[in-house]
Amino acid sequence: MSDKDERSELDKFDTRLKQAQESSIAPRGLKAPTNEPPKGLGLALRCGADLVSGLAVGVGIGYALDTYVFDTKPWLMVLFFFLGAAAGIMNVFRTVQGLGLAVGYKDTPPRQTGKDDNLKD
């Protein structure tokens, strides 16, 4: 395969990739048409669901281990309650802190500097 064939294949691939990126669905938590981060009630519901799901999974694992495996009621359920709470809080923290870092999020363009801004004394 010659360099010209490879270059044309790469150009074709690049155009197909750009088309796919433009028509793709935005990642979880982002609106597809505008790629804006969720606001208001949507963000609050997602944070609440993250927290509750972490607690539910932690308590479920602790209860199952206590009841069916070790017969140590209620110690593992209490332990996994706190681990689930920590996981839920970490998920909420990631959700709130990572809004600007999500893939596909369009950041504001950098500020244009004038000619005088770049002059050195």
C-alpha positions in Angstrom: 0.0 0.0 0.0 1.5 3.4 -1.0 1.6 6.5 1.2 -1.0 8.1 -1.0 -3.5 5.2 -0.4 -2.8 5.4 3.3 -3.3 9.1 3.4 -6.6 8.9 1.5 -7.8 6.1 3.9 -6.9 8.2 6.9 -8.8 11.2 5.4 -11.8 9.0 4.9 -11.6 7.6 8.4 -11.2 11.2 9.8 -14.4 12.3 8.0 -16.3 9.3 9.2 -15.1 9.8 12.7 -16.1 13.5 12.7 -19.6 12.5 11.4 -19.9 9.9 14.1 -18.9 12.3 16.9 -21.3 15.0 15.7 -24.2 12.5 15.6 -23.4 10.7 18.8 -25.4 10.8 22.0 -24.0 12.8 24.8 -22.6 11.0 27.8 -24.7 10.3 30.9 -25.9 13.4 32.6 -25.4 15.7 29.6 -28.1 16.9 27.2 -27.5 15.7 23.7 -28.4 18.7 21.5 -26.5 21.3 23.5 -24.0 19.4 25.6 -24.8 21.5 28.6 -24.4 20.1 32.1 -27.7 19.2 33.9 -29.2 21.9 36.1 -31.6 22.3 38.9 -34.0 19.4 39.5 -32.3 17.0 37.2 -29.0 17.4 39.0 -30.7 17.2 42.4 -32.5 14.0 41.4 -29.3 12.4 40.1 -27.4 13.2 43.3 -30.2 11.8 45.4 -30.4 8.7 43.3 -26.6 8.2 43.6 -26.7 8.5 47.3 -29.7 6.2 47.8 -28.3 3.6 45.4 -25.0 3.5 47.2 -26.8 3.0 50.6 -29.1 0.4 49.2 -26.3 -1.7 47.6 -24.2 -1.4 50.8 -27.0 -2.5 53.1 -28.0 -5.3 50.6 -24.5 -6.7 50.5 -24.2 -6.5 54.3 -27.5 -8.1 54.9 -26.8 -10.9 52.5 -23.4 -11.6 54.0 -24.8 -11.5 57.5 -27.8 -13.8 56.8 -26.5 -16.3 54.3 -22.7 -16.5 54.8 -21.3 -15.6 58.2 -24.4 -15.4 60.5 -23.0 -12.3 62.2 -26.1 -10.2 62.4 -26.1 -7.1 62.3 -22.4 -6.2 62.2 -21.7 -6.6 58.5 -24.9 -4.8 57.6 -23.7 -1.8 59.7 -20.3 -1.9 58.2 -21.6 -2.1 54.7 -24.1 0.7 55.5 -21.2 3.0 56.2 -19.3 1.8 53.1 -22.4 2.3 50.9 -22.8 5.8 52.4 -19.2 6.6 51.6 -19.6 5.3 48.1 -22.8 7.3 47.6 -21.2 10.5 48.9 -18.2 10.0 46.6 -20.5 9.5 43.6 -22.3 12.7 44.5 -19.0 14.5 44.8 -17.8 13.2 41.4 -21.1 14.3 39.8 -20.9 17.8 41.2 -17.2 18.3 40.7 -16.9 16.6 37.3 -19.5 18.6 35.4 -16.9 20.5 33.4 -14.7 17.5 32.8 -17.2 15.2 31.1 -16.4 13.9 27.7 -18.2 16.0 25.1 -18.7 19.0 27.3 -18.0 22.1 25.3 -15.9 24.4 27.3 -16.0 28.2 26.8 -13.4 29.3 24.3 -10.3 31.1 25.7 -10.5 34.8 26.0 -9.1 36.7 23.1 -6.2 38.9 24.1 -5.5 42.2 22.5 -2.1 43.4 21.2 -1.4 45.3 24.3 -1.9 42.3 26.6 1.1 40.5 25.3 3.6 43.3 25.5 6.5 43.0 27.9 7.9 45.8 29.9 
